[in-house]
């Protein structure tokens, strides 16, 4: 068995287009590099004065708690709404539509949506946002790379080639050839 | 004879560490890609004033981030960049007006030396190792005397206004003139994208040295 995978934490908010860019590149590389990608739904409003994604990010927070295997898809569907089709992400209907498109049943999506205003979910989102701030974030996306001897906080979607350099991995551009998943 | 080289304009200020990173990468690629690199000494203070933007270091968390970012990029890009110990004094008190006027007159009189002199100035501000740019002391003194002349002051002003017209809110700015379209790219981290727009190959920030295009 080879060396342990290095952990990458991606703090993101669907309100942030650059977060989407970072997300897609890291999702491509998570099966190529020896890394473990942890997605961390965060509230950019908690880092700077911005608004509009509170419900969506709380929804992603509860998705991560209950169906972590769906977090990538639901996140992507929310970005597709706001940053690809110029659709709303603030109304409950919008969030349900995104969840359904990601493969969640309407019933289950509705249940999770009801939980977004519970203390557990509100606090979890708050904690994640505070964690990003503790790492020194002044915006999103933020990628935190945990290496053997050092932890790096990288801001923006344009630090992926540098990330590869720090990991000692190969950078093959933003659209690497698809590779069979690591076993 | 192949297609005409595409023009890249690099607007830069030696006060800007990211400008140095952009400069070095573009200087490496100017002999690899089919481009003509035009160096344009600009005053970042003028860009900030005109756009209403602020230097990133004024926001405390950005300032902290910048220190690490510049250090890591310096390693990755193989540029010997080190933050000066009196960083705030250097940036905000001393500034770069004379330096950028000097580069303006160098561009007017000795354009072939502009790359070297620019690098020398960055080395002084941003690196502990200094190199000589190859200009005689006498000639340098002559040019230095001209920095406060209307011609030089106006030229720097015009270049800064040109950057603003392209939409600059900071430096470095690379303007790529393609057949059908002009692109303004901000930052030292848009070079892979630039390669994509040019239809050229990106070989990382330190490409293998290639014999100059003939």
Interface residues (C-beta under 8 A of the other chain):
Chain A: X136 X137 X138 X152 X153 X154 X155 X156 X158 X159 X161 X162 X165 X166 X171 X173 X174
Chain B: X59 X61 X62 X64 X65 X68 X69 X72 X73 X75 X76 X187 X189 X190 X192 X202 X204 X205
